[in-house]
Amino acid sequence: MSDKAKKIFLILTIVVPFLMYCIYYYGRMIKNAPYKFTEFQSFVIQYGTSDSLLNKYNSKTGEYQYLNKRDSLVKMNLLLPKSDLLYLHRKAADLGFWDFPSNETGDSAAFKGVKPTRYYIEFNYQRKSKKVLFDESFNGDPRLKDANENLVKEIIHVLADAEDRKKK
């Protein structure tokens, strides 16, 4: 068998089947991805002390309420543009939100004598939804806690920016 025939045989028996398998496997994986932005419907965030989640936002209805610095409850209608929703969807994907456990609460009694802030985050899609309950007293993996805190900061930052744009 010549050198050229050996190379062709090697390519046809090893490389081509491997490439076909990769295309098949990853094609199905991408096609069946559970959380696609094209299927995105809404997201909800609620946060506050563990007994009362007074700060709330629902992207479907635009209902937004929060406690300001003077401890008065502010209510408004704030609809986010599609670009902000896409940013939050991608940020959640980057931080691994879809792999977070649904309950990330800790022992609130052991949290420095103060009630920890609790966050409820929910992303809704046509076929699935993901809900996470997280509080500051969570004693799990520090990387997971950091990812949760970063996602919450990003959501609150996007809401504050949208509120500033609305006021102008």
VEXRO-429712 format. One record per atom (N, C-alpha, C): atom name; residue number from 1; x, y, z. Coordinates in pm, 1 decimal. Example, Ala and Ser with C-alpha at 12.3 -4.5 7.8 and 13.67 -1.06 7.14 Angstrom:
REM residues 2
SITE   atom    nr          u          v          w
SITE      N     1     1319.0     -569.0      780.0
SITE     CA     1     1230.0     -450.0      780.0
SITE      C     1     1320.0     -330.0      780.0
SITE      N     2     1285.0     -225.0      708.0
SITE     CA     2     1367.0     -106.0      714.0
SITE      C     2     1290.0        3.0      787.0
This chain:
REM residues 168
SITE   atom    nr          u          v          w
SITE      N     1       84.8     -116.9        0.0
SITE     CA     1        0.0        0.0        0.0
SITE      C     1       89.4      123.3        0.0
SITE      N     2       58.6      218.2      -86.3
SITE     CA     2      141.7      338.1      -97.9
SITE      C     2      112.5      434.6       17.6
SITE      N     3      200.5      532.2       31.4
SITE     CA     3      184.4      633.1      136.9
SITE      C     3       55.2      712.6      119.6
SITE      N     4       24.0      744.6       -3.5
SITE     CA     4      -97.1      822.2      -32.8
SITE      C     4     -221.6      740.9        2.3
SITE      N     5     -222.0      614.8      -28.6
SITE     CA     5     -336.5      528.5        1.6
SITE      C     5     -353.3      513.0      153.0
SITE      N     6     -242.6      505.2      226.8
SITE     CA     6     -250.4      495.3      372.8
SITE      C     6     -314.4      619.8      434.3
SITE      N     7     -276.2      737.8      383.7
SITE     CA     7     -332.5      862.8      434.7
SITE      C     7     -481.8      871.5      405.2
SITE      N     8     -521.2      833.3      285.7
SITE     CA     8     -663.3      836.1      248.8
SITE      C     8     -741.2      737.9      335.5
SITE      N     9     -687.4      619.6      356.0
SITE     CA     9     -753.0      519.9      440.2
SITE      C     9     -768.4      571.2      584.3
SITE      N    10     -663.4      632.1      637.3
SITE     CA    10     -667.7      687.0      772.6
SITE      C    10     -774.6      795.6      783.9
SITE      N    11     -778.9      884.2      688.2
SITE     CA    11     -878.3      992.6      690.2
SITE      C    11    -1019.1      936.4      682.4
SITE      N    12    -1041.1      840.4      593.3
SITE     CA    12    -1176.0      786.0      575.2
SITE      C    12    -1222.6      701.7      693.6
SITE      N    13    -1132.4      636.1      763.4
SITE     CA    13    -1175.5      547.7      872.3
SITE      C    13    -1177.0      614.3     1009.8
SITE      N    14    -1099.6      719.4     1028.8
SITE     CA    14    -1093.1      780.7     1161.7
SITE      C    14    -1146.2      924.2     1162.3
SITE      N    15    -1092.6     1008.4     1079.4
SITE     CA    15    -1125.4     1150.9     1084.3
SITE      C    15    -1268.8     1177.9     1040.1
SITE      N    16    -1311.5     1122.0      928.8
SITE     CA    16    -1446.7     1148.9      877.2
SITE      C    16    -1554.7     1100.8      975.1
SITE      N    17    -1548.9      978.5     1027.7
SITE     CA    17    -1651.8      939.5     1126.0
SITE      C    17    -1650.6     1026.6     1252.4
SITE      N    18    -1532.1     1065.6     1296.4
SITE     CA    18    -1524.2     1152.3     1413.6
SITE      C    18    -1591.6     1286.5     1387.1
SITE      N    19    -1564.4     1346.5     1272.5
SITE     CA    19    -1627.5     1474.0     1237.5
SITE      C    19    -1778.7     1459.6     1224.0
SITE      N    20    -1824.3     1350.2     1164.0
SITE     CA    20    -1968.7     1328.3     1150.4
SITE      C    20    -2033.5     1314.2     1288.1
SITE      N    21    -1969.1     1242.6     1377.7
SITE     CA    21    -2022.4     1227.0     1512.8
SITE      C    21    -2028.1     1361.6     1584.9
SITE      N    22    -1923.0     1441.9     1573.0
SITE     CA    22    -1921.3     1573.7     1638.4
SITE      C    22    -2033.8     1662.2     1586.5
SITE      N    23    -2053.0     1664.1     1455.6
SITE     CA    23    -2160.3     1744.9     1396.5
SITE      C    23    -2296.0     1696.5     1446.3
SITE      N    24    -2315.7     1565.7     1449.2
SITE     CA    24    -2442.7     1510.0     1496.7
SITE      C    24    -2465.2     1543.0     1644.0
SITE      N    25    -2365.8     1518.1     1728.6
SITE     CA    25    -2379.9     1536.2     1873.3
SITE      C    25    -2402.5     1682.6     1909.0
SITE      N    26    -2314.7     1771.0     1863.2
SITE     CA    26    -2326.0     1911.6     1900.6
SITE      C    26    -2442.2     1980.0     1829.5
SITE      N    27    -2477.7     1933.5     1711.7
SITE     CA    27    -2595.6     1988.6     1643.7
SITE      C    27    -2722.0     1964.8     1723.5
SITE      N    28    -2738.5     1843.1     1772.8
SITE     CA    28    -2855.9     1811.4     1856.0
SITE      C    28    -2851.3     1885.8     1988.5
SITE      N    29    -2731.6     1899.6     2042.8
SITE     CA    29    -2716.5     1968.8     2170.5
SITE      C    29    -2758.2     2115.6     2157.7
SITE      N    30    -2714.7     2181.1     2052.6
SITE     CA    30    -2749.9     2321.2     2030.9
SITE      C    30    -2897.7     2334.7     1997.4
SITE      N    31    -2948.9     2244.1     1916.6
SITE     CA    31    -3089.8     2249.1     1877.3
SITE      C    31    -3181.6     2232.5     1997.8
SITE      N    32    -3144.4     2148.4     2091.4
SITE     CA    32    -3228.0     2120.6     2207.8
SITE      C    32    -3186.5     2199.7     2331.0
SITE      N    33    -3113.3     2307.2     2312.9
SITE     CA    33    -3073.0     2388.2     2428.0
SITE      C    33    -3198.0     2435.7     2501.5
SITE      N    34    -3203.1     2415.1     2631.3
SITE     CA    34    -3327.2     2442.0     2704.0
SITE      C    34    -3360.5     2589.7     2720.6
SITE      N    35    -3261.7     2675.3     2721.7
SITE     CA    35    -3287.6     2816.0     2748.8
SITE      C    35    -3237.0     2901.2     2633.1
SITE      N    36    -3323.1     2923.7     2535.3
SITE     CA    36    -3288.6     3005.6     2419.4
SITE      C    36    -3356.2     3141.1     2434.4
SITE      N    37    -3289.1     3246.6     2389.9
SITE     CA    37    -3349.8     3379.0     2401.5
SITE      C    37    -3472.0     3392.2     2311.3
SITE      N    38    -3474.9     3318.1     2201.5
SITE     CA    38    -3592.5     3325.6     2113.8
SITE      C    38    -3718.4     3276.2     2184.6
SITE      N    39    -3702.2     3192.8     2288.0
SITE     CA    39    -3816.2     3142.8     2364.5
SITE      C    39    -3835.5     3218.4     2495.9
SITE      N    40    -3756.2     3321.8     2518.1
SITE     CA    40    -3763.3     3397.9     2642.7
SITE      C    40    -3897.3     3468.7     2653.7
SITE      N    41    -3958.1     3461.9     2772.4
SITE     CA    41    -4084.8     3530.3     2795.7
SITE      C    41    -4070.7     3640.9     2900.0
SITE      N    42    -4012.7     3609.9     3015.1
SITE     CA    42    -4001.6     3712.2     3119.1
SITE      C    42    -3902.8     3668.4     3226.2
SITE      N    43    -3868.8     3763.5     3311.3
SITE     CA    43    -3793.9     3728.8     3431.2
SITE      C    43    -3851.9     3807.0     3548.1
SITE      N    44    -3834.5     3750.7     3666.2
SITE     CA    44    -3885.9     3810.1     3789.4
SITE      C    44    -3772.1     3812.7     3890.1
SITE      N    45    -3759.7     3923.2     3960.0
SITE     CA    45    -3666.8     3929.0     4073.0
SITE      C    45    -3741.9     3990.0     4190.3
SITE      N    46    -3722.2     3930.4     4305.8
SITE     CA    46    -3777.8     3982.4     4430.8
SITE      C    46    -3666.9     3973.8     4534.2
SITE      N    47    -3654.2     4077.9     4614.6
SITE     CA    47    -3552.0     4072.5     4718.6
SITE      C    47    -3590.7     4159.9     4836.6
SITE      N    48    -3535.5     4125.3     4948.9
SITE     CA    48    -3560.5     4194.2     5075.2
SITE      C    48    -3520.9     4101.7     5188.2
SITE      N    49    -3566.2     4134.4     5309.2
SITE     CA    49    -3538.0     4044.2     5420.0
SITE      C    49    -3618.3     3917.1     5400.2
SITE      N    50    -3579.4     3813.2     5469.5
SITE     CA    50    -3638.2     3681.4     5444.4
SITE      C    50    -3788.6     3676.0     5466.3
SITE      N    51    -3842.7     3761.3     5554.0
SITE     CA    51    -3986.5     3757.0     5578.0
SITE      C    51    -4066.2     3846.5     5483.8
SITE      N    52    -4002.6     3943.0     5420.0
SITE     CA    52    -4076.1     4030.1     5327.3
SITE      C    52    -3987.4     4068.1     5209.3
SITE      N    53    -4024.4     4021.9     5093.7
SITE     CA    53    -3952.0     4055.7     4971.3
SITE      C    53    -4021.7     4176.2     4908.0
SITE      N    54    -3994.5     4295.9     4960.1
SITE     CA    54    -4065.3     4416.4     4916.4
SITE      C    54    -4018.7     4467.7     4781.0
SITE      N    55    -3892.8     4448.3     4747.5
SITE     CA    55    -3839.9     4495.7     4620.3
SITE      C    55    -3871.9     4392.0     4514.0
SITE      N    56    -3946.1     4433.6     4410.3
SITE     CA    56    -3992.5     4337.6     4309.5
SITE      C    56    -3985.0     4398.5     4170.8
SITE      N    57    -3958.3     4312.0     4073.2
SITE     CA    57    -3969.1     4351.4     3932.9
SITE      C    57    -4016.2     4231.5     3852.5
SITE      N    58    -4111.6     4256.5     3763.2
SITE     CA    58    -4162.3     4154.4     3671.7
SITE      C    58    -4151.3     4211.8     3531.0
SITE      N    59    -4069.5     4151.5     3446.1
SITE     CA    59    -4047.1     4206.9     3312.4
SITE      C    59    -4167.4     4188.5     3220.6
SITE      N    60    -4253.8     4094.6     3252.0
SITE     CA    60    -4371.9     4072.2     3168.0
SITE      C    60    -4472.2     4186.1     3183.5
SITE      N    61    -4498.1     4226.2     3306.3
SITE     CA    61    -4595.4     4332.3     3332.9
SITE      C    61    -4529.7     4468.9     3345.9
SITE      N    62    -4401.1     4472.2     3374.6
SITE     CA    62    -4331.2     4598.2     3395.2
SITE      C    62    -4349.4     4654.3     3535.1
SITE      N    63    -4415.6     4580.9     3622.6
SITE     CA    63    -4436.6     4628.0     3760.0
SITE      C    63    -4303.4     4627.6     3834.8
SITE      N    64    -4270.3     4742.9     3889.2
SITE     CA    64    -4143.4     4758.8     3960.1
SITE      C    64    -4170.2     4834.1     4089.3
SITE      N    65    -4130.4     4777.2     4199.1
SITE     CA    65    -4141.4     4845.9     4327.8
SITE      C    65    -4016.0     4820.1     4408.6
SITE      N    66    -3975.4     4923.2     4481.2
SITE     CA    66    -3855.7     4910.7     4563.1
SITE      C    66    -3861.2     5011.6     4677.2
SITE      N    67    -3784.5     4984.1     4779.7
SITE     CA    67    -3769.4     5077.7     4890.7
SITE      C    67    -3654.4     5171.8     4857.8
SITE      N    68    -3681.5     5302.8     4863.3
SITE     CA    68    -3573.4     5397.4     4835.9
SITE      C    68    -3494.2     5424.8     4963.5
SITE      N    69    -3403.9     5520.7     4958.7
SITE     CA    69    -3315.7     5548.4     5072.7
SITE      C    69    -3391.2     5601.8     5194.0
SITE      N    70    -3509.9     5656.9     5171.8
SITE     CA    70    -3591.3     5710.9     5282.0
SITE      C    70    -3690.3     5608.0     5336.0
SITE      N    71    -3675.4     5483.1     5297.7
SITE     CA    71    -3764.2     5373.6     5338.2
SITE      C    71    -3908.7     5393.6     5296.1
SITE      N    72    -3929.0     5460.5     5183.7
SITE     CA    72    -4064.9     5469.7     5130.6
SITE      C    72    -4072.6     5381.2     5006.4
SITE      N    73    -4186.3     5318.9     4988.1
SITE     CA    73    -4205.5     5224.5     4878.7
SITE      C    73    -4237.9     5300.2     4750.3
SITE      N    74    -4157.0     5280.8     4647.6
SITE     CA    74    -4176.4     5345.5     4518.0
SITE      C    74    -4230.9     5241.4     4421.7
SITE      N    75    -4342.6     5274.5     4355.8
SITE     CA    75    -4401.7     5184.3     4256.9
SITE      C    75    -4404.4     5255.1     4122.8
SITE      N    76    -4369.1     5181.8     4018.6
SITE     CA    76    -4372.8     5238.4     3883.5
SITE      C    76    -4384.6     5126.1     3781.9
SITE      N    77    -4414.6     5165.2     3659.5
SITE     CA    77    -4418.7     5070.2     3549.2
SITE      C    77    -4292.4     5091.7     3467.4
SITE      N    78    -4211.3     4989.6     3454.7
SITE     CA    78    -4081.3     5000.4     3388.8
SITE      C    78    -4062.4     4879.9     3297.9
SITE      N    79    -4081.9     4900.1     3169.0
SITE     CA    79    -4061.0     4791.3     3072.8
SITE      C    79    -3919.4     4800.7     3017.8
SITE      N    80    -3847.7     4690.9     3023.2
SITE     CA    80    -3710.8     4687.6     2972.6
SITE      C    80    -3710.7     4663.0     2822.4
SITE      N    81    -3620.4     4729.4     2749.3
SITE     CA    81    -3608.7     4700.8     2606.2
SITE      C    81    -3550.1     4561.6     2582.8
SITE      N    82    -3568.1     4513.2     2462.4
SITE     CA    82    -3521.3     4378.6     2428.5
SITE      C    82    -3369.9     4364.9     2446.5
SITE      N    83    -3296.5     4472.5     2422.0
SITE     CA    83    -3150.6     4466.5     2436.7
SITE      C    83    -3110.4     4441.2     2582.5
SITE      N    84    -3180.8     4502.0     2676.7
SITE     CA    84    -3151.2     4477.3     2818.1
SITE      C    84    -3186.8     4334.9     2858.0
SITE      N    85    -3299.0     4285.2     2807.1
SITE     CA    85    -3338.9     4147.8     2837.5
SITE      C    85    -3238.4     4048.2     2780.2
SITE      N    86    -3191.2     4075.2     2658.2
SITE     CA    86    -3089.9     3989.0     2597.1
SITE      C    86    -2960.5     3992.7     2678.8
SITE      N    87    -2922.7     4110.9     2724.9
SITE     CA    87    -2802.1     4123.4     2807.4
SITE      C    87    -2814.8     4039.8     2934.5
SITE      N    88    -2929.7     4048.6     3001.8
SITE     CA    88    -2949.1     3972.0     3125.1
SITE      C    88    -2953.3     3822.1     3098.2
SITE      N    89    -3016.0     3783.1     2986.8
SITE     CA    89    -3019.0     3641.0     2949.7
SITE      C    89    -2876.9     3588.7     2928.8
SITE      N    90    -2796.5     3664.6     2855.7
SITE     CA    90    -2658.3     3622.1     2829.4
SITE      C    90    -2573.5     3624.4     2956.0
SITE      N    91    -2596.2     3723.6     3041.3
SITE     CA    91    -2521.4     3730.7     3166.5
SITE      C    91    -2554.1     3609.8     3254.1
SITE      N    92    -2682.3     3573.5     3259.0
SITE     CA    92    -2722.5     3455.9     3336.5
SITE      C    92    -2656.6     3330.2     3279.7
SITE      N    93    -2651.5     3320.8     3147.6
SITE     CA    93    -2587.6     3204.8     3084.9
SITE      C    93    -2437.4     3203.3     3114.2
SITE      N    94    -2372.5     3319.4     3107.2
SITE     CA    94    -2228.4     3327.2     3134.8
SITE      C    94    -2195.7     3286.4     3278.4
SITE      N    95    -2282.1     3324.1     3370.3
SITE     CA    95    -2257.5     3293.3     3511.7
SITE      C    95    -2303.1     3153.4     3550.4
SITE      N    96    -2366.5     3082.7     3457.8
SITE     CA    96    -2408.7     2945.6     3484.6
SITE      C    96    -2538.6     2934.7     3562.1
SITE      N    97    -2625.8     3034.3     3548.6
SITE     CA    97    -2751.9     3036.9     3623.7
SITE      C    97    -2833.6     2910.4     3603.8
SITE      N    98    -2829.4     2852.2     3484.9
SITE     CA    98    -2912.8     2735.0     3455.1
SITE      C    98    -2868.7     2612.8     3536.1
SITE      N    99    -2745.8     2615.7     3588.4
SITE     CA    99    -2695.7     2503.9     3667.9
SITE      C    99    -2701.3     2530.2     3818.4
SITE      N   100    -2750.6     2646.7     3859.2
SITE     CA   100    -2760.3     2677.2     4002.1
SITE      C   100    -2863.9     2586.2     4066.6
SITE      N   101    -2843.2     2546.1     4191.8
SITE     CA   101    -2949.4     2474.2     4263.6
SITE      C   101    -3066.5     2569.0     4289.9
SITE      N   102    -3185.7     2514.7     4303.1
SITE     CA   102    -3303.1     2601.0     4318.1
SITE      C   102    -3314.7     2662.3     4457.5
SITE      N   103    -3253.6     2601.9     4557.0
SITE     CA   103    -3261.4     2656.2     4692.4
SITE      C   103    -3120.6     2676.8     4746.4
SITE      N   104    -3082.3     2801.8     4762.3
SITE     CA   104    -2950.0     2836.8     4812.8
SITE      C   104    -2965.4     2924.8     4935.9
SITE      N   105    -3032.0     2872.0     5035.1
SITE     CA   105    -3050.3     2947.3     5158.4
SITE      C   105    -2964.3     2885.0     5267.1
SITE      N   106    -2928.3     2966.6     5362.3
SITE     CA   106    -2845.7     2918.4     5472.1
SITE      C   106    -2915.5     2938.2     5605.2
SITE      N   107    -2840.4     2926.4     5710.8
SITE     CA   107    -2892.8     2944.7     5845.9
SITE      C   107    -2898.7     3093.9     5875.9
SITE      N   108    -3017.7     3151.9     5865.5
SITE     CA   108    -3031.4     3296.1     5884.3
SITE      C   108    -3010.6     3337.7     6029.6
SITE      N   109    -3025.9     3246.0     6124.1
SITE     CA   109    -3005.2     3279.1     6265.6
SITE      C   109    -2857.4     3302.9     6295.8
SITE      N   110    -2771.0     3237.3     6221.0
SITE     CA   110    -2627.0     3249.6     6245.5
SITE      C   110    -2563.4     3360.9     6163.2
SITE      N   111    -2644.3     3446.8     6103.2
SITE     CA   111    -2590.7     3549.7     6014.3
SITE      C   111    -2577.3     3683.1     6087.5
SITE      N   112    -2478.8     3697.2     6168.9
SITE     CA   112    -2439.3     3822.8     6233.5
SITE      C   112    -2553.3     3891.6     6308.5
SITE      N   113    -2654.6     3818.8     6352.0
SITE     CA   113    -2764.6     3877.2     6427.4
SITE      C   113    -2859.5     3963.5     6346.3
SITE      N   114    -2839.5     3971.3     6216.0
SITE     CA   114    -2924.0     4051.4     6127.5
SITE      C   114    -2990.2     3957.1     6027.8
SITE      N   115    -3111.6     3992.2     5986.6
SITE     CA   115    -3177.4     3908.8     5885.7
SITE      C   115    -3105.7     3927.5     5752.0
SITE      N   116    -3064.3     3819.4     5688.8
SITE     CA   116    -2993.9     3832.3     5560.7
SITE      C   116    -3090.1     3870.7     5448.8
SITE      N   117    -3036.3     3935.4     5347.7
SITE     CA   117    -3116.5     3969.1     5230.8
SITE      C   117    -3139.1     3842.6     5150.6
SITE      N   118    -3262.5     3822.9     5108.8
SITE     CA   118    -3299.3     3704.8     5032.0
SITE      C   118    -3339.3     3749.6     4891.4
SITE      N   119    -3298.2     3671.8     4791.6
SITE     CA   119    -3325.8     3703.0     4651.5
SITE      C   119    -3399.2     3586.4     4587.0
SITE      N   120    -3502.6     3619.6     4512.3
SITE     CA   120    -3575.2     3520.1     4433.6
SITE      C   120    -3561.5     3563.2     4288.3
SITE      N   121    -3501.4     3478.6     4206.9
SITE     CA   121    -3480.3     3509.3     4065.3
SITE      C   121    -3547.3     3400.2     3984.1
SITE      N   122    -3622.4     3442.0     3883.0
SITE     CA   122    -3693.8     3346.0     3798.3
SITE      C   122    -3684.4     3391.5     3653.1
SITE      N   123    -3638.1     3303.5     3566.8
SITE     CA   123    -3636.7     3327.2     3422.9
SITE      C   123    -3737.5     3232.0     3359.9
SITE      N   124    -3831.9     3285.5     3282.5
SITE     CA   124    -3938.2     3205.5     3221.4
SITE      C   124    -3920.5     3198.3     3070.2
SITE      N   125    -3932.6     3077.2     3018.3
SITE     CA   125    -3922.9     3051.3     2875.4
SITE      C   125    -4047.6     2975.7     2832.8
SITE      N   126    -4065.3     2956.3     2702.3
SITE     CA   126    -4185.8     2889.2     2654.0
SITE      C   126    -4196.8     2747.1     2707.1
SITE      N   127    -4086.2     2674.1     2709.3
SITE     CA   127    -4091.1     2533.6     2750.2
SITE      C   127    -4043.3     2508.1     2892.0
SITE      N   128    -3968.7     2600.7     2949.4
SITE     CA   128    -3909.4     2578.0     3081.0
SITE      C   128    -3903.2     2707.9     3159.1
SITE      N   129    -3879.1     2694.0     3286.2
SITE     CA   129    -3848.0     2810.4     3368.9
SITE      C   129    -3745.1     2767.7     3473.5
SITE      N   130    -3668.7     2864.0     3518.9
SITE     CA   130    -3566.0     2837.8     3619.6
SITE      C   130    -3587.7     2933.8     3734.8
SITE      N   131    -3600.1     2878.9     3855.9
SITE     CA   131    -3623.3     2958.7     3976.2
SITE      C   131    -3511.8     2930.5     4075.9
SITE      N   132    -3458.1     3037.1     4133.3
SITE     CA   132    -3352.7     3023.0     4233.5
SITE      C   132    -3386.0     3112.5     4352.3
SITE      N   133    -3380.5     3055.9     4470.5
SITE     CA   133    -3396.2     3130.3     4595.2
SITE      C   133    -3259.5     3132.8     4662.2
SITE      N   134    -3205.7     3252.6     4680.1
SITE     CA   134    -3069.2     3269.3     4730.1
SITE      C   134    -3069.5     3371.7     4842.8
SITE      N   135    -2996.6     3347.0     4948.5
SITE     CA   135    -2978.9     3451.9     5048.7
SITE      C   135    -2833.0     3464.1     5089.4
SITE      N   136    -2803.4     3576.2     5153.1
SITE     CA   136    -2665.1     3609.2     5186.8
SITE      C   136    -2603.8     3514.0     5288.3
SITE      N   137    -2686.3     3440.0     5360.0
SITE     CA   137    -2632.5     3347.4     5460.4
SITE      C   137    -2597.2     3211.1     5400.7
SITE      N   138    -2604.6     3198.5     5269.1
SITE     CA   138    -2572.0     3073.2     5201.6
SITE      C   138    -2425.6     3038.2     5226.0
SITE      N   139    -2401.0     2917.0     5274.7
SITE     CA   139    -2265.2     2874.4     5309.1
SITE      C   139    -2209.5     2771.4     5212.1
SITE      N   140    -2258.8     2768.0     5090.7
SITE     CA   140    -2212.5     2670.1     4993.4
SITE      C   140    -2083.7     2713.6     4926.2
SITE      N   141    -2065.5     2665.1     4806.0
SITE     CA   141    -1947.1     2694.3     4725.9
SITE      C   141    -1931.6     2845.9     4708.5
SITE      N   142    -1816.0     2903.0     4742.7
SITE     CA   142    -1797.1     3048.3     4729.7
SITE      C   142    -1810.2     3097.6     4585.3
SITE      N   143    -1772.3     3013.5     4488.2
SITE     CA   143    -1786.5     3054.5     4347.8
SITE      C   143    -1932.9     3066.7     4310.0
SITE      N   144    -2015.2     2976.7     4361.9
SITE     CA   144    -2158.8     2981.3     4336.4
SITE      C   144    -2220.4     3104.9     4401.1
SITE      N   145    -2177.7     3134.5     4522.1
SITE     CA   145    -2227.3     3253.8     4591.3
SITE      C   145    -2187.0     3380.0     4515.3
SITE      N   146    -2062.6     3386.0     4467.2
SITE     CA   146    -2016.7     3501.0     4388.9
SITE      C   146    -2096.0     3515.3     4259.7
SITE      N   147    -2123.0     3404.3     4193.5
SITE     CA   147    -2200.2     3409.0     4069.3
SITE      C   147    -2341.0     3461.8     4095.8
SITE      N   148    -2403.2     3417.2     4204.0
SITE     CA   148    -2535.7     3468.1     4241.0
SITE      C   148    -2531.5     3617.9     4268.1
SITE      N   149    -2433.6     3660.3     4346.1
SITE     CA   149    -2422.1     3802.3     4379.6
SITE      C   149    -2396.9     3886.1     4255.1
SITE      N   150    -2314.7     3836.8     4163.2
SITE     CA   150    -2289.0     3909.8     4039.1
SITE      C   150    -2414.8     3921.9     3954.4
SITE      N   151    -2492.5     3814.9     3945.2
SITE     CA   151    -2616.2     3819.6     3867.6
SITE      C   151    -2713.9     3919.1     3929.0
SITE      N   152    -2727.6     3917.7     4059.9
SITE     CA   152    -2817.5     4012.4     4127.5
SITE      C   152    -2771.3     4155.6     4102.8
SITE      N   153    -2640.6     4181.0     4114.7
SITE     CA   153    -2587.5     4315.9     4090.7
SITE      C   153    -2616.3     4361.2     3948.3
SITE      N   154    -2598.6     4271.6     3851.6
SITE     CA   154    -2624.9     4307.2     3712.3
SITE      C   154    -2772.3     4340.2     3689.9
SITE      N   155    -2861.1     4259.9     3746.7
SITE     CA   155    -3004.5     4284.6     3729.9
SITE      C   155    -3042.1     4418.9     3791.5
SITE      N   156    -2995.6     4444.8     3912.8
SITE     CA   156    -3027.5     4571.2     3979.4
SITE      C   156    -2967.3     4688.8     3903.4
SITE      N   157    -2847.5     4670.8     3849.5
SITE     CA   157    -2783.1     4775.8     3770.3
SITE      C   157    -2863.8     4806.1     3643.5
SITE      N   158    -2909.5     4702.5     3574.6
SITE     CA   158    -2989.9     4722.0     3453.1
SITE      C   158    -3120.6     4792.7     3487.0
SITE      N   159    -3183.5     4755.2     3597.1
SITE     CA   159    -3308.1     4820.7     3638.5
SITE      C   159    -3284.0     4968.0     3673.0
SITE      N   160    -3174.6     4997.4     3742.1
SITE     CA   160    -3142.7     5136.3     3776.7
SITE      C   160    -3115.6     5218.6     3651.0
SITE      N   161    -3043.1     5161.5     3554.9
SITE     CA   161    -3017.7     5231.8     3428.8
SITE      C   161    -3147.0     5258.5     3353.2
SITE      N   162    -3235.3     5159.6     3349.3
SITE     CA   162    -3363.1     5176.9     3279.8
SITE      C   162    -3447.9     5283.2     3348.7
SITE      N   163    -3443.1     5287.0     3480.1
SITE     CA   163    -3517.7     5389.9     3554.0
SITE      C   163    -3461.0     5528.4     3523.9
SITE      N   164    -3328.5     5540.2     3517.9
SITE     CA   164    -3266.1     5668.5     3483.7
SITE      C   164    -3303.7     5712.5     3343.0
SITE      N   165    -3306.3     5619.0     3248.4
SITE     CA   165    -3346.2     5652.8     3110.9
SITE      C   165    -3491.2     5699.3     3106.7
SITE      N   166    -3575.9     5638.3     3187.1
SITE     CA   166    -3717.7     5674.4     3188.5
SITE      C   166    -3738.2     5814.3     3245.8
SITE      N   167    -3656.7     5852.1     3344.5
SITE     CA   167    -3670.3     5983.5     3407.4
SITE      C   167    -3628.1     6096.4     3314.7
SITE      N   168    -3540.8     6067.6     3220.0
SITE     CA   168    -3490.1     6173.0     3129.7
SITE      C   168    -3591.8     6216.4     3029.3
